Amino acid sequence: MMFHLLFIFVAVVGISTSAFGQADYRNLDPGRPIAIEDAYPIEFRALEVQFGIPRYSREEGGKALSFEPELKWGFAKDWQFGISGENTTLRDGGTTNSFRDTQLHLFYDLNQESFTIPAIAFRPELTFPTGALGSENVHAALKAIVSKSIGMNRVHLNGSYTAGPTEATGRGGELVNRYFYGIAYERTFPIEFLALLADVYAVRPIAGGPTEVIADLGARYQLTPFWVLDAGLFTGLREGPDFGFTVGLSYVFSFRGLFPR
């Protein structure tokens, strides 16, 4: 299924050469490259394709290499819809390749930040099992997101809870967790179109087990008005992966027919 989605992504990008959109290196998305996201949706009427290639992690001698594509659409002012998935190759004595979960989400930006009030957003999520390594049940989650700028610096807070059955050991992936909360710091360099990022977050896997505390370091760099490159490193401070890294590309486009004439 995920490879079918990827082909759809590529086809959509291929027919969008006459369209226009604007990428934003400051627009933080989960996993690109840090886990914490900001309180701003994608541009109204724009679409964004993300290619998380690859995401590598090592834990207790085992290794995982994941491919995590995502498609987002700013379908209304302050709103966003997205679909994402995960294909993983595990090496732990043997090799297993499978899809994990597929996730649909909405995103609503409640307000623009002011001098005193931070931006606040909400993200409901619905995650479906789609592979042998994924969940065996459907899960629903709600995330609250807060972002506040201080000059060229921004701070982001995220917190979410997922309802649904606890999964068997080894099932479920990066897209679904029982709970998640964390904080991120962002330093922007607007002349260089660069943002440096760091976060610390706690996450309880949907398969149970101890709460993991993980730290990320990363950067986002705007290559062109349409392309953004991201890269990051992560490690478990308590439980979680020994270490890992991720590299990704995001492409923003739109269709002229979506804009008023």
Accessible surface in RSA format (square Angstrom, percent):
REM  Atomic radii and reference values for relative SASA: ProtOr
REM  Chains: A
REM  Algorithm: Lee & Richards
REM  Probe-radius: 1.40
REM  Slices: 20
REM RES _ NUM      All-atoms   Total-Side   Main-Chain    Non-polar    All polar
REM                ABS   REL    ABS   REL    ABS   REL    ABS   REL    ABS   REL
RES MET A   1   109.72  56.8  87.18  57.7  22.54  53.7  74.25  63.1  35.47  47.0
RES MET A   2     4.16   2.2   3.30   2.2   0.85   2.0   2.45   2.1   1.71   2.3
RES PHE A   3    96.01  48.0  96.01  59.5   0.00   0.0  96.01  58.2   0.00   0.0
RES HIS A   4   123.76  67.6 121.44  84.4   2.33   6.0  74.93  77.2  48.83  56.8
RES LEU A   5    25.07  14.0  25.07  17.9   0.00   0.0  25.07  17.6   0.00   0.0
RES LEU A   6    32.31  18.0  32.31  23.1   0.00   0.0  32.31  22.7   0.00   0.0
RES PHE A   7   127.53  63.8 122.24  75.7   5.29  13.8 123.46  74.8   4.08  11.7
RES ILE A   8    92.16  52.4  89.77  66.9   2.38   5.7  92.15  66.4   0.01   0.0
RES PHE A   9     2.66   1.3   2.66   1.6   0.00   0.0   2.66   1.6   0.00   0.0
RES VAL A  10    84.37  55.5  81.64  73.9   2.73   6.6  82.92  72.1   1.45   3.9
RES ALA A  11    58.43  53.7  47.87  73.9  10.56  24.0  57.80  81.4   0.63   1.7
RES VAL A  12    30.63  20.2  30.53  27.6   0.10   0.2  30.63  26.6   0.01   0.0
RES VAL A  13    32.16  21.2  30.30  27.4   1.86   4.5  30.30  26.3   1.86   5.0
RES GLY A  14    50.09  61.8   0.00   N/A  50.09  61.8  32.84  90.1  17.25  38.6
RES ILE A  15   127.44  72.5 104.11  77.6  23.32  56.2 110.43  79.5  17.01  46.2
RES SER A  16     2.35   2.0   0.04   0.1   2.31   5.3   0.43   0.9   1.91   2.7
RES THR A  17   121.37  86.3  89.18  90.4  32.19  76.7  68.02  91.4  53.35  80.7
RES SER A  18    78.27  66.1  68.04  90.8  10.23  23.6  49.62 105.7  28.65  40.1
RES ALA A  19    16.95  15.6   2.00   3.1  14.95  34.0   2.16   3.0  14.79  39.2
RES PHE A  20    72.91  36.5  72.51  44.9   0.41   1.1  72.90  44.2   0.01   0.0
RES GLY A  21    14.41  17.8   0.00   N/A  14.41  17.8   5.83  16.0   8.58  19.2
RES GLN A  22    93.71  52.4  86.51  63.2   7.20  17.1  44.86  95.5  48.84  37.0
RES ALA A  23     3.50   3.2   0.60   0.9   2.90   6.6   0.81   1.1   2.69   7.1
RES ASP A  24    69.72  48.8  62.40  62.1   7.32  17.3  21.21  49.9  48.51  48.4
RES TYR A  25    18.50   8.6  18.50  10.5   0.00   0.0  13.05   9.8   5.46   6.7
RES ARG A  26    62.98  26.4  62.82  32.0   0.16   0.4  17.83  24.4  45.15  27.4
RES ASN A  27    14.30   9.9  12.80  12.4   1.50   3.6   4.83  11.6   9.47   9.1
RES LEU A  28     2.52   1.4   1.08   0.8   1.43   3.6   1.08   0.8   1.43   3.9
RES ASP A  29     6.82   4.8   6.44   6.4   0.38   0.9   0.35   0.8   6.47   6.5
RES PRO A  30    44.02  32.1  29.06  26.5  14.96  54.4  29.48  24.3  14.54  90.4
RES GLY A  31    13.89  17.1   0.00   N/A  13.89  17.1  12.89  35.4   1.00   2.2
RES ARG A  32     6.76   2.8   6.26   3.2   0.50   1.2   3.39   4.6   3.37   2.0
RES PRO A  33     3.64   2.7   0.05   0.0   3.59  13.0   0.05   0.0   3.59  22.3
RES ILE A  34     0.73   0.4   0.71   0.5   0.02   0.1   0.73   0.5   0.00   0.0
RES ALA A  35    18.03  16.6  12.81  19.8   5.22  11.9  15.14  21.3   2.89   7.7
RES ILE A  36     0.00   0.0   0.00   0.0   0.00   0.0   0.00   0.0   0.00   0.0
RES GLU A  37     3.02   1.7   3.02   2.3   0.00   0.0   0.00   0.0   3.02   2.5
RES ASP A  38     1.57   1.1   1.18   1.2   0.39   0.9   0.00   0.0   1.57   1.6
RES ALA A  39     0.00   0.0   0.00   0.0   0.00   0.0   0.00   0.0   0.00   0.0
RES TYR A  40    48.98  22.9  45.07  25.6   3.92  10.2  40.07  30.1   8.92  11.0
RES PRO A  41    22.82  16.6  12.56  11.5  10.25  37.3  12.57  10.4  10.25  63.7
RES ILE A  42     7.44   4.2   3.63   2.7   3.81   9.2   3.70   2.7   3.74  10.2
RES GLU A  43    80.82  46.4  64.75  49.0  16.07  38.3  43.68  84.5  37.15  30.3
RES PHE A  44    74.14  37.1  64.50  40.0   9.64  25.1  64.92  39.4   9.22  26.4
RES ARG A  45    61.73  25.9  60.23  30.7   1.51   3.6   6.23   8.5  55.50  33.6
RES ALA A  46     0.98   0.9   0.98   1.5   0.00   0.0   0.98   1.4   0.00   0.0
RES LEU A  47    21.70  12.1  21.70  15.5   0.00   0.0  21.70  15.2   0.00   0.0
RES GLU A  48     8.50   4.9   8.50   6.4   0.00   0.0   0.04   0.1   8.46   6.9
RES VAL A  49     0.00   0.0   0.00   0.0   0.00   0.0   0.00   0.0   0.00   0.0
RES GLN A  50     2.35   1.3   2.35   1.7   0.00   0.0   0.23   0.5   2.12   1.6
RES PHE A  51    31.40  15.7  31.40  19.5   0.00   0.0  31.40  19.0   0.00   0.0
RES GLY A  52     0.22   0.3   0.00   N/A   0.22   0.3   0.22   0.6   0.00   0.0
RES ILE A  53    78.32  44.6  71.60  53.3   6.72  16.2  71.63  51.6   6.69  18.1
RES PRO A  54    45.36  33.1  44.64  40.7   0.72   2.6  45.36  37.4   0.00   0.0
RES ARG A  55    24.52  10.3  22.63  11.5   1.89   4.5   6.59   9.0  17.93  10.9
RES TYR A  56    42.60  19.9  42.60  24.2   0.00   0.0  31.93  24.0  10.67  13.2
RES SER A  57    26.28  22.2  25.40  33.9   0.88   2.0   6.47  13.8  19.82  27.8
RES ARG A  58    94.38  39.6  94.18  48.0   0.20   0.5   2.58   3.5  91.81  55.6
RES GLU A  59    75.56  43.4  67.36  51.0   8.20  19.5  20.11  38.9  55.44  45.3
RES GLU A  60   155.35  89.2 117.92  89.2  37.43  89.1  54.87 106.1 100.48  82.0
RES GLY A  61    51.51  63.5   0.00   N/A  51.51  63.5  27.35  75.1  24.16  54.1
RES GLY A  62    10.65  13.1   0.00   N/A  10.65  13.1   9.79  26.9   0.86   1.9
RES LYS A  63    91.03  44.4  87.09  53.4   3.93   9.4  31.04  27.9  59.99  63.9
RES ALA A  64    15.83  14.6  14.76  22.8   1.07   2.4  15.62  22.0   0.21   0.6
RES LEU A  65    85.39  47.6  81.15  58.1   4.24  10.7  81.15  57.0   4.24  11.4
RES SER A  66     7.96   6.7   5.77   7.7   2.19   5.0   1.35   2.9   6.61   9.3
RES PHE A  67    35.85  17.9  35.33  21.9   0.53   1.4  35.33  21.4   0.53   1.5
RES GLU A  68    28.46  16.3  23.31  17.6   5.14  12.2   9.88  19.1  18.58  15.2
RES PRO A  69     0.72   0.5   0.02   0.0   0.70   2.6   0.02   0.0   0.70   4.4
RES GLU A  70    13.75   7.9  13.75  10.4   0.00   0.0   3.50   6.8  10.25   8.4
RES LEU A  71    33.43  18.6  32.85  23.5   0.57   1.4  32.85  23.1   0.57   1.5
RES LYS A  72     2.08   1.0   1.60   1.0   0.48   1.1   1.73   1.6   0.35   0.4
RES TRP A  73    98.21  39.4  98.21  47.5   0.00   0.0  96.54  51.5   1.67   2.7
RES GLY A  74     0.02   0.0   0.00   N/A   0.02   0.0   0.00   0.0   0.02   0.1
RES PHE A  75    72.48  36.3  51.25  31.7  21.24  55.3  52.09  31.6  20.39  58.4
RES ALA A  76    31.51  29.0  30.16  46.5   1.35   3.1  30.94  43.6   0.57   1.5
RES LYS A  77   142.20  69.4 131.94  81.0  10.26  24.4 101.55  91.4  40.66  43.3
RES ASP A  78    39.56  27.7  33.27  33.1   6.29  14.9   1.40   3.3  38.16  38.1
RES TRP A  79    85.99  34.5  85.51  41.4   0.48   1.1  66.50  35.5  19.49  31.6
RES GLN A  80     5.25   2.9   5.25   3.8   0.00   0.0   0.00   0.0   5.25   4.0
RES PHE A  81    71.58  35.8  71.56  44.3   0.02   0.1  71.56  43.4   0.02   0.1
RES GLY A  82     0.00   0.0   0.00   N/A   0.00   0.0   0.00   0.0   0.00   0.0
RES ILE A  83    29.55  16.8  29.34  21.9   0.21   0.5  29.34  21.1   0.21   0.6
RES SER A  84    10.38   8.8   8.61  11.5   1.77   4.1   9.00  19.2   1.38   1.9
RES GLY A  85     0.56   0.7   0.00   N/A   0.56   0.7   0.00   0.0   0.56   1.3
RES GLU A  86     1.09   0.6   0.65   0.5   0.44   1.0   0.36   0.7   0.73   0.6
RES ASN A  87    12.24   8.4  11.57  11.2   0.67   1.6   0.11   0.3  12.14  11.7
RES THR A  88     0.19   0.1   0.00   0.0   0.19   0.5   0.19   0.3   0.00   0.0
RES THR A  89    30.59  21.8  29.11  29.5   1.48   3.5  13.91  18.7  16.69  25.2
RES LEU A  90    50.32  28.0  49.66  35.5   0.66   1.6  49.66  34.9   0.66   1.8
RES ARG A  91   146.33  61.4 142.49  72.6   3.84   9.1  35.83  49.0 110.51  67.0
RES ASP A  92   115.59  81.0  89.95  89.5  25.64  60.6  22.05  51.9  93.54  93.3
RES GLY A  93    96.00 118.4   0.00   N/A  96.00 118.4  45.60 125.1  50.40 112.9
RES GLY A  94    48.01  59.2   0.00   N/A  48.01  59.2  40.07 110.0   7.94  17.8
RES THR A  95    93.55  66.5  58.62  59.4  34.93  83.2  37.72  50.7  55.83  84.4
RES THR A  96    63.73  45.3  60.30  61.1   3.44   8.2  31.60  42.4  32.13  48.6
RES ASN A  97    90.47  62.4  61.78  59.7  28.68  69.1  27.12  65.3  63.35  61.2
RES SER A  98    15.30  12.9   8.55  11.4   6.75  15.6  11.07  23.6   4.23   5.9
RES PHE A  99    40.24  20.1  39.55  24.5   0.69   1.8  39.55  24.0   0.69   2.0
RES ARG A 100    28.58  12.0  28.58  14.6   0.00   0.0   0.00   0.0  28.58  17.3
RES ASP A 101     0.38   0.3   0.13   0.1   0.25   0.6   0.11   0.3   0.27   0.3
RES THR A 102     4.62   3.3   4.62   4.7   0.00   0.0   4.55   6.1   0.07   0.1
RES GLN A 103     4.49   2.5   4.49   3.3   0.00   0.0   0.00   0.0   4.49   3.4
RES LEU A 104    58.09  32.3  56.90  40.7   1.19   3.0  57.04  40.1   1.05   2.8
RES HIS A 105     3.40   1.9   0.00   0.0   3.40   8.7   3.31   3.4   0.09   0.1
RES LEU A 106    70.19  39.1  69.62  49.8   0.57   1.4  69.62  48.9   0.57   1.5
RES PHE A 107     2.36   1.2   2.32   1.4   0.04   0.1   2.32   1.4   0.04   0.1
RES TYR A 108    69.17  32.3  69.12  39.3   0.05   0.1  33.77  25.4  35.41  43.6
RES ASP A 109     1.68   1.2   0.26   0.3   1.42   3.4   0.00   0.0   1.68   1.7
RES LEU A 110    94.29  52.5  74.47  53.3  19.82  49.8  74.47  52.3  19.82  53.3
RES ASN A 111    42.31  29.2  33.54  32.4   8.77  21.1  38.57  92.8   3.75   3.6
RES GLN A 112   110.94  62.0  95.97  70.1  14.97  35.6  58.69 124.9  52.25  39.6
RES GLU A 113    44.24  25.4  23.60  17.9  20.64  49.1  17.66  34.2  26.58  21.7
RES SER A 114    56.47  47.7  43.45  58.0  13.03  30.0  51.48 109.6   4.99   7.0
RES PHE A 115   191.17  95.6 167.55 103.8  23.62  61.5 175.20 106.2  15.97  45.7
RES THR A 116   100.24  71.3  76.96  78.0  23.28  55.5  64.05  86.0  36.19  54.7
RES ILE A 117    91.84  52.3  91.84  68.4   0.00   0.0  91.84  66.1   0.00   0.0
RES PRO A 118    36.22  26.4  36.22  33.0   0.00   0.0  36.22  29.9   0.00   0.0
RES ALA A 119     0.00   0.0   0.00   0.0   0.00   0.0   0.00   0.0   0.00   0.0
RES ILE A 120    49.28  28.0  49.28  36.7   0.00   0.0  49.28  35.5   0.00   0.0
RES ALA A 121     0.00   0.0   0.00   0.0   0.00   0.0   0.00   0.0   0.00   0.0
RES PHE A 122    74.48  37.3  74.48  46.1   0.00   0.0  74.48  45.2   0.00   0.0
RES ARG A 123     9.49   4.0   9.49   4.8   0.00   0.0   0.00   0.0   9.49   5.8
RES PRO A 124    54.24  39.5  52.14  47.5   2.10   7.6  52.44  43.3   1.80  11.2
RES GLU A 125    22.81  13.1  16.22  12.3   6.60  15.7   2.56   4.9  20.25  16.5
RES LEU A 126    71.15  39.6  70.72  50.6   0.42   1.1  70.72  49.7   0.42   1.1
RES THR A 127     4.58   3.3   4.44   4.5   0.14   0.3   0.34   0.5   4.24   6.4
RES PHE A 128    66.90  33.5  66.75  41.3   0.15   0.4  66.90  40.6   0.00   0.0
RES PRO A 129    48.47  35.3  30.90  28.2  17.57  63.9  31.23  25.8  17.24 107.1
RES THR A 130    41.00  29.2  15.79  16.0  25.22  60.1  26.46  35.5  14.54  22.0
RES GLY A 131    22.96  28.3   0.00   N/A  22.96  28.3  15.14  41.5   7.82  17.5
RES ALA A 132    71.95  66.2  50.64  78.1  21.31  48.5  59.51  83.8  12.43  32.9
RES LEU A 133    20.93  11.7  20.93  15.0   0.00   0.0  20.93  14.7   0.00   0.0
RES GLY A 134     0.00   0.0   0.00   N/A   0.00   0.0   0.00   0.0   0.00   0.0
RES SER A 135     1.32   1.1   0.38   0.5   0.94   2.2   0.38   0.8   0.94   1.3
RES GLU A 136   103.19  59.2  75.12  56.8  28.07  66.8  24.27  46.9  78.92  64.4
RES ASN A 137    51.77  35.7  46.51  44.9   5.26  12.7   8.53  20.5  43.24  41.8
RES VAL A 138    73.46  48.3  58.83  53.3  14.63  35.3  58.83  51.1  14.63  39.7
RES HIS A 139     2.33   1.3   0.47   0.3   1.87   4.8   1.44   1.5   0.90   1.0
RES ALA A 140    49.00  45.1  45.19  69.7   3.81   8.7  45.51  64.1   3.49   9.3
RES ALA A 141    14.84  13.6   6.18   9.5   8.66  19.7   9.96  14.0   4.88  12.9
RES LEU A 142   102.08  56.8  95.01  68.0   7.07  17.8  95.01  66.7   7.07  19.0
RES LYS A 143    13.86   6.8  13.84   8.5   0.02   0.0   5.06   4.6   8.80   9.4
RES ALA A 144    43.78  40.3  40.58  62.6   3.20   7.3  40.63  57.2   3.15   8.3
RES ILE A 145     0.00   0.0   0.00   0.0   0.00   0.0   0.00   0.0   0.00   0.0
RES VAL A 146    42.98  28.3  42.76  38.7   0.22   0.5  42.76  37.2   0.22   0.6
RES SER A 147     0.00   0.0   0.00   0.0   0.00   0.0   0.00   0.0   0.00   0.0
RES LYS A 148    49.97  24.4  49.97  30.7   0.00   0.0  38.91  35.0  11.06  11.8
RES SER A 149    33.88  28.6  26.36  35.2   7.51  17.3  20.50  43.7  13.37  18.7
RES ILE A 150   114.62  65.2 109.67  81.7   4.95  11.9 113.71  81.9   0.91   2.5
RES GLY A 151    69.59  85.8   0.00   N/A  69.59  85.8  42.46 116.5  27.13  60.8
RES MET A 152    91.72  47.5  88.42  58.5   3.30   7.9  80.80  68.7  10.92  14.5
RES ASN A 153    41.77  28.8  41.77  40.4   0.00   0.0   8.39  20.2  33.38  32.3
RES ARG A 154    14.84   6.2  14.50   7.4   0.34   0.8   0.56   0.8  14.28   8.7
RES VAL A 155    49.73  32.7  47.77  43.2   1.96   4.7  47.77  41.5   1.96   5.3
RES HIS A 156     0.06   0.0   0.03   0.0   0.03   0.1   0.06   0.1   0.00   0.0
RES LEU A 157    85.63  47.7  84.76  60.6   0.87   2.2  84.89  59.6   0.74   2.0
RES ASN A 158     7.34   5.1   0.00   0.0   7.34  17.7   2.54   6.1   4.80   4.6
RES GLY A 159    26.88  33.2   0.00   N/A  26.88  33.2  21.15  58.0   5.74  12.8
RES SER A 160    21.58  18.2   9.93  13.3  11.65  26.8   5.03  10.7  16.55  23.2
RES TYR A 161   131.86  61.6 127.12  72.3   4.74  12.3  92.59  69.6  39.28  48.4
RES THR A 162     5.48   3.9   5.48   5.6   0.00   0.0   1.06   1.4   4.42   6.7
RES ALA A 163    57.23  52.6  52.05  80.3   5.18  11.8  54.73  77.1   2.50   6.6
RES GLY A 164    31.39  38.7   0.00   N/A  31.39  38.7  16.96  46.5  14.43  32.3
RES PRO A 165    68.82  50.2  56.12  51.2  12.70  46.2  68.17  56.3   0.65   4.0
RES THR A 166    87.32  62.1  61.91  62.8  25.41  60.6  38.58  51.8  48.74  73.7
RES GLU A 167     8.37   4.8   0.25   0.2   8.12  19.3   1.79   3.5   6.58   5.4
RES ALA A 168    56.28  51.7  41.72  64.4  14.56  33.1  52.58  74.0   3.70   9.8
RES THR A 169   132.99  94.6 109.16 110.7  23.83  56.8  75.79 101.8  57.20  86.5
RES GLY A 170    50.66  62.5   0.00   N/A  50.66  62.5  40.09 110.0  10.57  23.7
RES ARG A 171    58.05  24.4  53.29  27.2   4.76  11.3  15.65  21.4  42.40  25.7
RES GLY A 172    11.72  14.5   0.00   N/A  11.72  14.5   2.29   6.3   9.43  21.1
RES GLY A 173    15.78  19.5   0.00   N/A  15.78  19.5   7.51  20.6   8.28  18.5
RES GLU A 174    94.75  54.4  75.58  57.2  19.17  45.6  16.62  32.1  78.13  63.8
RES LEU A 175    39.81  22.2  28.36  20.3  11.45  28.8  31.18  21.9   8.63  23.2
RES VAL A 176     5.20   3.4   1.70   1.5   3.51   8.5   4.52   3.9   0.69   1.9
RES ASN A 177    34.08  23.5  29.04  28.1   5.04  12.1   2.32   5.6  31.76  30.7
RES ARG A 178    36.83  15.5  36.83  18.8   0.00   0.0  18.58  25.4  18.25  11.1
RES TYR A 179    62.80  29.3  62.76  35.7   0.04   0.1  43.32  32.6  19.49  24.0
RES PHE A 180    20.12  10.1  18.99  11.8   1.14   3.0  18.99  11.5   1.14   3.3
RES TYR A 181   124.24  58.0 124.00  70.5   0.25   0.6  87.80  66.0  36.44  44.9
RES GLY A 182    13.13  16.2   0.00   N/A  13.13  16.2   9.16  25.1   3.97   8.9
RES ILE A 183    88.42  50.3  87.66  65.3   0.76   1.8  87.66  63.1   0.76   2.1
RES ALA A 184     1.87   1.7   0.32   0.5   1.56   3.5   1.60   2.3   0.27   0.7
RES TYR A 185   102.29  47.8 100.95  57.4   1.34   3.5  83.46  62.7  18.83  23.2
RES GLU A 186     0.17   0.1   0.17   0.1   0.00   0.0   0.17   0.3   0.00   0.0
RES ARG A 187    82.88  34.8  82.88  42.2   0.00   0.0  17.11  23.4  65.76  39.9
RES THR A 188     2.72   1.9   1.84   1.9   0.88   2.1   1.70   2.3   1.02   1.5
RES PHE A 189    64.57  32.3  62.76  38.9   1.81   4.7  64.57  39.1   0.00   0.0
RES PRO A 190    54.03  39.4  48.24  44.0   5.79  21.0  48.38  39.9   5.64  35.1
RES ILE A 191   147.40  83.9 132.56  98.8  14.84  35.8 135.02  97.2  12.38  33.6
RES GLU A 192    95.03  54.6  86.32  65.3   8.71  20.7  50.72  98.1  44.31  36.2
RES PHE A 193   107.93  54.0 107.93  66.8   0.00   0.0 107.93  65.4   0.00   0.0
RES LEU A 194    46.25  25.8  46.25  33.1   0.00   0.0  46.25  32.5   0.00   0.0
RES ALA A 195     0.00   0.0   0.00   0.0   0.00   0.0   0.00   0.0   0.00   0.0
RES LEU A 196    78.36  43.6  77.21  55.2   1.15   2.9  77.44  54.4   0.92   2.5
RES LEU A 197     6.54   3.6   0.22   0.2   6.31  15.9   1.99   1.4   4.55  12.2
RES ALA A 198    33.67  31.0  32.13  49.6   1.54   3.5  32.58  45.9   1.10   2.9
RES ASP A 199     6.63   4.6   0.00   0.0   6.63  15.7   4.41  10.4   2.22   2.2
RES VAL A 200    68.35  45.0  66.18  59.9   2.17   5.2  66.18  57.5   2.17   5.9
RES TYR A 201    16.04   7.5  13.25   7.5   2.79   7.3   7.38   5.5   8.66  10.7
RES ALA A 202     8.97   8.2   7.79  12.0   1.18   2.7   7.79  11.0   1.18   3.1
RES VAL A 203     8.63   5.7   8.63   7.8   0.00   0.0   8.63   7.5   0.00   0.0
RES ARG A 204    81.95  34.4  81.95  41.8   0.00   0.0   4.05   5.5  77.90  47.2
RES PRO A 205    33.40  24.3  32.49  29.6   0.91   3.3  32.49  26.8   0.91   5.7
RES ILE A 206     4.23   2.4   2.47   1.8   1.76   4.2   2.87   2.1   1.36   3.7
RES ALA A 207    24.71  22.7  11.53  17.8  13.18  30.0  11.53  16.2  13.18  34.9
RES GLY A 208    17.67  21.8   0.00   N/A  17.67  21.8  13.28  36.4   4.39   9.8
RES GLY A 209    42.26  52.1   0.00   N/A  42.26  52.1  30.32  83.2  11.94  26.7
RES PRO A 210    84.14  61.3  70.99  64.7  13.15  47.8  82.88  68.4   1.26   7.8
RES THR A 211    19.26  13.7  15.93  16.2   3.33   7.9   8.52  11.4  10.74  16.2
RES GLU A 212    31.24  17.9  31.24  23.6   0.00   0.0   0.72   1.4  30.52  24.9
RES VAL A 213    35.57  23.4  35.57  32.2   0.00   0.0  35.57  30.9   0.00   0.0
RES ILE A 214    10.59   6.0  10.59   7.9   0.00   0.0  10.59   7.6   0.00   0.0
RES ALA A 215    23.00  21.1  21.23  32.8   1.77   4.0  21.42  30.2   1.58   4.2
RES ASP A 216     5.95   4.2   3.31   3.3   2.64   6.2   1.94   4.6   4.00   4.0
RES LEU A 217   113.29  63.1 111.35  79.7   1.94   4.9 111.57  78.4   1.72   4.6
RES GLY A 218    13.95  17.2   0.00   N/A  13.95  17.2   7.65  21.0   6.30  14.1
RES ALA A 219    29.50  27.1  27.80  42.9   1.70   3.9  28.01  39.4   1.49   3.9
RES ARG A 220     3.51   1.5   3.38   1.7   0.13   0.3   0.13   0.2   3.38   2.0
RES TYR A 221    96.84  45.2  96.73  55.0   0.11   0.3  51.05  38.4  45.79  56.4
RES GLN A 222    20.07  11.2  13.70  10.0   6.37  15.2   4.90  10.4  15.17  11.5
RES LEU A 223    83.98  46.8  55.18  39.5  28.80  72.4  56.25  39.5  27.73  74.6
RES THR A 224    57.60  41.0  50.25  50.9   7.35  17.5  56.80  76.3   0.80   1.2
RES PRO A 225    75.38  54.9  73.22  66.7   2.17   7.9  75.14  62.0   0.25   1.5
RES PHE A 226    74.31  37.2  74.31  46.0   0.00   0.0  74.31  45.1   0.00   0.0
RES TRP A 227    79.58  31.9  79.58  38.5   0.00   0.0  60.65  32.3  18.93  30.7
RES VAL A 228     1.38   0.9   1.38   1.2   0.00   0.0   1.38   1.2   0.00   0.0
RES LEU A 229    63.88  35.6  62.88  45.0   1.00   2.5  62.88  44.2   1.00   2.7
RES ASP A 230     0.91   0.6   0.00   0.0   0.91   2.1   0.91   2.1   0.00   0.0
RES ALA A 231    45.78  42.1  42.46  65.5   3.32   7.6  42.81  60.3   2.97   7.9
RES GLY A 232     7.90   9.7   0.00   N/A   7.90   9.7   5.27  14.5   2.63   5.9
RES LEU A 233   116.07  64.6 113.97  81.5   2.10   5.3 113.99  80.1   2.08   5.6
RES PHE A 234    12.83   6.4   7.05   4.4   5.78  15.1  10.45   6.3   2.38   6.8
RES THR A 235    52.93  37.6  52.93  53.7   0.00   0.0  40.70  54.7  12.23  18.5
RES GLY A 236    22.34  27.5   0.00   N/A  22.34  27.5   0.03   0.1  22.31  50.0
RES LEU A 237   107.80  60.0  71.62  51.2  36.18  91.0  75.55  53.1  32.25  86.8
RES ARG A 238   136.70  57.4 131.73  67.2   4.97  11.8  61.53  84.1  75.18  45.6
RES GLU A 239    93.52  53.7  68.92  52.1  24.60  58.6  14.52  28.1  79.00  64.5
RES GLY A 240     8.47  10.4   0.00   N/A   8.47  10.4   0.14   0.4   8.33  18.7
RES PRO A 241    15.67  11.4  14.05  12.8   1.62   5.9  14.05  11.6   1.62  10.0
RES ASP A 242    73.11  51.2  55.95  55.7  17.16  40.6  25.46  59.9  47.65  47.5
RES PHE A 243    95.85  48.0  95.85  59.4   0.00   0.0  95.85  58.1   0.00   0.0
RES GLY A 244     1.65   2.0   0.00   N/A   1.65   2.0   0.09   0.3   1.55   3.5
RES PHE A 245    75.40  37.7  75.40  46.7   0.00   0.0  75.40  45.7   0.00   0.0
RES THR A 246     1.05   0.7   0.42   0.4   0.62   1.5   0.42   0.6   0.62   0.9
RES VAL A 247    54.48  35.8  54.48  49.3   0.00   0.0  54.48  47.3   0.00   0.0
RES GLY A 248     0.11   0.1   0.00   N/A   0.11   0.1   0.11   0.3   0.00   0.0
RES LEU A 249    53.45  29.8  53.45  38.2   0.00   0.0  53.45  37.5   0.00   0.0
RES SER A 250     1.56   1.3   1.56   2.1   0.00   0.0   1.56   3.3   0.00   0.0
RES TYR A 251    27.70  12.9  27.70  15.8   0.00   0.0   5.20   3.9  22.50  27.7
RES VAL A 252     2.88   1.9   2.88   2.6   0.00   0.0   2.88   2.5   0.00   0.0
RES PHE A 253     3.08   1.5   2.59   1.6   0.48   1.3   3.08   1.9   0.00   0.0
RES SER A 254     0.10   0.1   0.10   0.1   0.00   0.0   0.10   0.2   0.00   0.0
RES PHE A 255    64.05  32.0  62.98  39.0   1.07   2.8  64.05  38.8   0.00   0.0
RES ARG A 256   135.93  57.1 128.44  65.5   7.49  17.8  50.47  69.0  85.46  51.8
RES GLY A 257    61.53  75.9   0.00   N/A  61.53  75.9  27.90  76.6  33.63  75.3
RES LEU A 258    69.15  38.5  52.35  37.4  16.81  42.2  56.39  39.6  12.76  34.3
RES PHE A 259    50.83  25.4  45.16  28.0   5.66  14.7  46.06  27.9   4.76  13.6
RES PRO A 260   104.48  76.1  71.39  65.1  33.09 120.3  83.56  69.0  20.92 130.0
RES ARG A 261   247.81 104.0 167.13  85.2  80.68 192.1 109.23 149.3 138.58  84.0
END  Absolute sums over single chains surface
CHAIN  1 A    12052.7      10060.2       1992.5       8343.4       3709.3
END  Absolute sums over all chains
TOTAL         12052.7      10060.2       1992.5       8343.4       3709.3
